[in-house]
Amino acid sequence: MARHLKIEPKDFDPAAYGLP
């Protein structure tokens, strides 16, 4: 998805990227 190309702090969701 395009969101992965531009991650902004206000949109960043750790769970969405498989991060702890």
C-alpha positions as CSV (number, residue, x, y, z in Angstrom):
1,M,0.0,0.0,0.0
2,A,1.1,3.6,-0.7
3,R,1.0,4.4,3.0
4,H,4.2,2.3,3.4
5,L,5.9,4.7,1.1
6,K,5.2,7.7,3.3
7,I,4.8,7.2,7.0
8,E,3.8,10.3,8.9
9,P,3.8,10.5,12.7
10,K,0.1,11.3,12.8
11,D,-0.6,8.3,10.6
12,F,1.9,5.9,12.1
13,D,0.3,2.8,13.7
14,P,2.9,0.4,15.0
15,A,0.4,-2.5,14.9
16,A,-0.3,-1.8,11.3
17,Y,3.4,-2.4,10.4
18,G,3.8,-5.5,12.7
19,L,6.0,-3.6,15.1
20,P,6.0,-4.2,18.9
